[in-house]
Amino acid sequence: MNIELLGLEARHPAALPGAPAALRALNLRLAAGEQVAIIGPSGAGKTTLLQVLACAQPPTQGSLQLAGVNPWTLSARALRSTRGQLFLAPQVPPLPPRQRVVTSVLAGRLPSMGLWASLRSLFYPADIPAAYEALVHFDLGDKLFDRVDRLSGGERQRVGLARALLAPASLWLIDEPLSALDPMRARMAMSALVNLAAERQVTLVATLHQVDMALAHFPRVIGLRDGQLVFDLPSAQVSPERLAHLYDQYEHELRGEVLSVALPDDAPARPAPVVMHCR
């Protein structure tokens, strides 16, 4: 699926009145089948860009074209059909805690399934071998029948990525897929996503804090800062000087010291804090 943004402006859904737009005057073109990494410091507008591309929120100015069509000019039914061709993997996948992993992975096919087939799949998974094959790409084959609430944070994140391999989508939008993964599994996950997207001619757009991963795995890297395009280059041309300019005053993120604390891949799910009030 090819993408074109012209003068696009968008606000974060939780932005306060009067706050600056998360994306400003953004012009961008992606050809069908490209694999592109979006990098930049926190607050650059990376997640908002994915939300706009996923048709989860309309731009406030400018235009978005997916496969040559502005999705916000479509009827409600046609817009639902367009969204069915997109796959968005948020940083924290919304997996039902009591669900089996096999069911969660096969849920990637829901946009192409009818109502009764969808309901039946909740109780009788329709294609267990396909779910297993998708999980193997992320070193999770042995978790096929585990419950989601018994997985670590990194395992849940990889289950969310495995869904993409079964989704009937021509555009994968992946938000910070490595935040809870150790280095080895991070490299495995990136290789699987990029290689399978190229093999299937799926357009892949991923936001990353790990600059080294973006440069190593993606042929094209886009730098965002304060909602604006700083550079759009082949990865081989992204110099240390360009990165230093992009992350000016955010050097801790360039070194990989991201402020948000991620769960280690082998850590159990973090319990909710207990708040005690004394009288």
Secondary structure as UniProt FT lines:
FT   STRAND          3..10
FT   TURN            13..14
FT   TURN            17..18
FT   STRAND          23..30
FT   TURN            32..33
FT   STRAND          35..39
FT   TURN            42..43
FT   HELIX           46..53
FT   TURN            54..55
FT   STRAND          61..66
FT   TURN            67..68
FT   HELIX           71..73
FT   HELIX           76..83
FT   TURN            84..85
FT   STRAND          86..89
FT   TURN            97..98
FT   HELIX           101..106
FT   HELIX           107..112
FT   HELIX           115..123
FT   HELIX           128..136
FT   TURN            137..139
FT   HELIX           141..143
FT   TURN            144..145
FT   HELIX           148..150
FT   HELIX           153..164
FT   TURN            165..166
FT   STRAND          171..175
FT   TURN            177..180
FT   HELIX           183..200
FT   STRAND          203..207
FT   HELIX           211..217
FT   STRAND          220..225
FT   TURN            226..227
FT   STRAND          228..234
FT   HELIX           235..237
FT   HELIX           240..246
FT   TURN            247..249
FT   HELIX           251..254
FT   TURN            255..256
FT   TURN            265..266
//
